[in-house]
Amino acid sequence: MKKATIRSVPTPHGEGRLHTRRATSPMATLLLSHGAGGGVDSRDLWALADALPAQGFSVVLFEQPWRVAGRKVATAPPTLDAALRCAADMMRVRTPLVVGGRSAGARSAARTARMLGASGCLALSFPLHAPGRTEPTRLQELRAVGLPTLLIQGERDPMGRPEEFPSELETLDMVVVPGGDHGLKVPARGEVSQDEAMGIVVESTLEWLVREVVGNPSRR
């Protein structure tokens, strides 16, 4: 695994960090942020950062200021969005940009992708609602993206099972990780192994990027 380049990002809410794995001749760049219960070392984010640069896609993982400061609890959603905007401004990419993330990071991406000039949105384990509840939902955040969006959801995610997402969202493509929970962890004796689950994440993201970003000139 190629070592990431790390840069500090000044934001109104403290210092964030960009962890960059750059492709040699990138066709597009992914800016991905983490969830409210973990950092950029989550299995799905690092699977993408490890695999996609060799396929022509740079991956930049954004570590939110609250996490850099060593706090255990994420700050309010508006602060996440503001910090993500600062990260995007510092990057100044010349390729098509895809904004995404996991869980709270997916929500932040959905809220900001369009204003950041992104060509698409990648939502990993989108938290449709609190665990064990069905209302209220955050579906409106997905509806408002207005860009091609790939949703990768665990089959057993207590914060939003795949069948809870409506099928009429025209810009939304969904991929289901069999047996996956909110962290996309799968059972030891499940339908797929953990490595295979991460393979689904990487391969489906790569296919979507080629089809919706690289293969669609209007999105560049």
VENCOR-V592868 format. One record per helix or strand. SS is the DSSP state (helix for helix, strand for strand). FROM is the first residue (numbers start at 1). LEN is the number of residues. If there is no record, write none. Layout:
SS:FROM:LEN ; SS:FROM:LEN
//
This chain:
strand:5:7 ; strand:14:8 ; strand:28:6 ; helix:43:13 ; strand:57:7 ; helix:65:4 ; helix:77:15 ; strand:96:7 ; helix:104:9 ; strand:120:5 ; helix:139:5 ; strand:148:7 ; helix:162:3 ; strand:172:6 ; helix:194:21 ; helix:217:3
//
